[in-house]
């Protein structure tokens, strides 16, 4: 349940109606339900607004309408606002902030109020966890790690020592944060392990999908910038720095010490070698292989990756090679006859 006045604060909206009205769920506008909240951002659905059974409707500030039987919240972007409401309803409806009897919590751990700790969770020494965070069953938070507020950690997540996880972070099942980076030195055909004594820093509002691996840095920090969203099955090697608001699709692998700028989109199955830089606002098409640094604003694709338009032209020419070869061969035959 969620009071209208609290929703307005969450979405930075203006209330038209009863600020103390309590929302009990969410629904679509065309299949409205009593005591539920919905949203309107598509003109095609205006016809449902007057008669929807939904008790609260999130609408645009630009929409000039007054329905006396509806509580309204006016916002800049109804769809984004509704997404925030759904996330908070999900938390409030599905989780009670309890600590399971089977969880192990070291006596030196500092855990604030309203934290949910599920069955068989392990919280090691000197861990800090802020309020309204949820840690599901079987997860391990290793020593000296810090977790911010409103963060969700799914079942069987492993957070290695000294990791720093910000506010409003989502880490899905099976992901591993802060395992040793792949650091080795060769001496007389023997591989010598280089200790990885850095950590991982995950900034605010980051989403990490299932079965992702983010390795700790050799000395400093492997960093996932605020607002970045990561799909499933992604490998981030040691010392990598990823900027803000990036989108990284599944099965991407980024090798050590590479730097990714802000607002970068990396499609599925992309491989990026070590020690290069990818600038801001870059788009990398799926299955591309990045072997050198990429300038800001570029759209690249292919193996090796190059400007997308150049690759398309090259592919067109390659597709014509059999025809070109045939023509050249015919010319050679004519010349031989002479």
N, C-alpha and C positions, 0 to 999 in steps of 0.2 A: 504494500500500500504506500501511496505517495501523495502528499498534499499538493494542491495546485500551486501554492506559493513557493514550495520547494522546487517544483518543476520549473517555474519561471526563473528562479535563481540559476538553476542548472543550465538552462538554455538561453539565458539572457533575454527573456521574453516579457511582453506586456500582457497582463491578465485583463480579460473582459469577462467578468462573472464573479463567482464566489472563490476567493483565495483559499478558503479553508476546505473546499471540496476535496474529498479523498478519492484518488484513482486506485482501482483494484486490479487493473489489467490493461491490455492493449488489443486493438483490433484494426481491421481495414475499414475504410469509410463506407464502402458499399455493403459490408456485412457487419454493421455496427452492433455493439453490445452495451447494455446499461453499465454505468460506472467504469467504463473503459475509455482509453484515450486513443485517438487516431490523428492522422494528418492529411492535409490537402496541399499538393504542389502541382498537380496536373489539371489544367483547365477542363479536361474531359470528365473530371470527377466532381465538378462544381454542382452538378445536378443532384448529387447525393447529400450535399451539405445540409439542406434544410430538414430532411426527413431521416437522416441517419440516427440510429439508436445510441450511437456513441455519446457519452456525456461531455467529453472534452475534445476539442479539435484544435490542432496546431495549424495555423495558417500564416501566410505571408503578411508582413507589416503593410505591404502595398495593397492588400485586399480590403476594400472598403465595404464591409458588410456587418450587419448587426442582427444576430439571431437570439431572441430573448430566451429561448429554451436551451441554449448551448453555452457552455463555458468555453471561451476561446483563449488561446495564447498566441500572440502575434510575434513573429520572429523574422529574422533576415532569410533564413534557409530552413523551411519546414522539414525537409527530408533529413538533414543533418541533426536538427533538434530532436526529431523522433528517434533517430538512432541512439542518441544519448539517453533518452528516456527508456528505451528498450533495455539498454545495458544496465541501467540502474534498477529497473523493475526486475530484471533477471537476478541480480544480486540479492535484492530484498526478498524476493519470493522463494528463491531456491536454497538460501543458506542462512542458517542460524550461526551466529558467531560463538561457536563452542570449541572447546579443546578436548580431543578424544583422550580417553584414559590410556589407550595403547601408544600414544605419541611419547617420544622421549624428548624432553626439553632440558638442556643443561641449565644449571642454577644461575650461571652468569649471563644467560641470554636476556635481552631487554625487549619485552613484547608489550606494545601499547594495547589499549582497549579495543574491543570489537575486531578481534582477529580470529579467524576460523583456522584451526589446525586439525586435519583429518587423521584417521587411523594410521598408525605405523609411520607417521612423519618423524623425522629426526632433525632436531634443532641443536647444533653443536655450540661450543662455548663462544661467548662474546658476540653472538649474532644479535642484530638489531632489526626489529620488524615494526613498521609503523601501523597506524590504525586502519581498519576496514580492509585489511589484506586477507586473502583466502589462500590457504595452502592445502591442497588435496592429498589424498592418501598415498603413502609410500614415497613421498618426496623427501629429499635430503638437502638441508641447508647447512653447509659446512662452516667451520669456524671463521669468525671475524667478517662474515658477510653482512651486508646491509640491504634491507628491502624497504622501499617506500610505501606510501599509503595507496589504498584502492588498487592494489596489484593482485592479479590472479595467477596462481601457479597450479597447473593441472597435475593429475596423478603421475607418479614416477618420474618427476623432474629431478635432476641432480644439479645443484648449485655448489661448485667447488669453493674453496676458501678464498676470502678477501674479495669476492665479487661484490659489485655495487649495482643494485637494481633500483631504478627510479620509481616515480609515482605513475599509476594508471598503466602499468605494464601487464601484458598478457603473455604467458609462456605455456604452450600446450604440451600435451603428454609426451614423455620420452625424451625431451630435449636435455642437452647437457651444456651447462654454462661453466666455463673456466677450467676445462681439462687441459692437460699439458699440450703446448704447441709442438709441432713436428720439427724439433730442432736437433740436428745431428752434425757432427764434424767427422771427417774421414781421416784416420791416421793409420798408414800402412795397411790399407784394405780393411781396417776395422772401423765400425761406426761408434763414435763416442757421444753419449747423450749430453746435450747442453741443457742444464736445468732452466726451467721456465719459472721465473720468480715474480713476474708481473701479475696482472689481474684482468678481469673483464669489467667494463663499465657499460651498463645499459641505461640510457637516459629515459626521460619521461615519455609516456604515450607510445611506447614501442610494442608491436605485436610480433611474437615469434611462434611459428607453427610447430607441428609435431616433428619429433625426431631431427631437430636441428642441432648442430654442434658449433659452438663458439669457443675457440681455444684461447687460453690465457696468453698474455704477451710474455716475451722473453724478459724484459726489464720493466716496461711502462704499462700501458693499458691497451687492450683491444677494445674498441669503442663502437657501439651502435648508437647513432645519433637520434635525437628526439623525433618522434612522429614516424619513424621508419617502420614499414610493415614487411614481414618476412613470411613466405609460404612454408610448406613442409620440406624436409629433407635437404637442408641447406648447410654447406660447410663454410665457415668463416675461420680462416687460419690465424695464427698468432700475429699480433702487431697490426692487424688490419684496422683501418679507421673508416667507418661508414658515416656519411653526413646525415643531415636532417631530411625527413619526409621522403625517403627513398622507398621504392616498391621493388621487391626482389621475389621473383617467382620460384617455383619448386625446382629442385635438383641443380641449383647454382652452386658453383665452387669458386671461392676467391682465395688465392694463394697469399702467403705471408707478406706483410709490410706494404700491401697495396692500399692506396687511399682512394675512396669513392666520395665524390662531392655531394652537394645537396640536390634534392629533387631528381635523382637519377632513377630511371626505370630499367630493370634488368629482367628480361624475359626468361622463360624456362630453359634449363640445361646449358646455360652459358658458363664457360670456363674463363677465368681471368688469371694471368700469370702473376708472379710475385714482383714486388718493388716497382710498380707503375702507378700512374695517377689517372683517374677518370674524373673529368671536370664536372661542373654543375650542369643540370638540365640535359644530361645525356640520355639517349634511348638506345638500348642494345637489344637487337632482335634475338629470337630464340635460337639456340644451338650455335651461337657465335663463339668464336675463340679469340680472346683479346690478348695479343702478344706485345702491344706497345701502348703508350699513354694515349688517351683520347681527349681531344679538346672540348671545352664547354660548348653545349648546344648542339653537339653532333648526334646524328642518327646513323648507327653503324650496324652491319650485319655480315655474316659469312665467316669462312675459315680460309685464311686469316681474316679477321674483321677489317672492313674498310667502309668508306662512305656508302650508305645504302644505295643511292642512285648510281654510283659508279659500279657497284656490284651487279645491279640489275642490268646495266648496259653490257657489262662483261659477260653475264650469263646469256644475254641475247646473242652476242657474237659467238660464244661457244656453241650455242645450239645450231648456229648456221655453219659451223666448221665442216660437217660432212658434205653439205652442198657446195661450199667453197672448194673443198678438196676435189670433189668430182669435176668441177669446172676447170680447175688447174690441171688435173690429170688429162682431161680431154684436149686442153691446149697443148700439153706436152706431146700427146699422141699425134696431133696435127703437125707439130713442128718436126717430129721424128719422120713423118711421111715425106716431108719436103727435103 
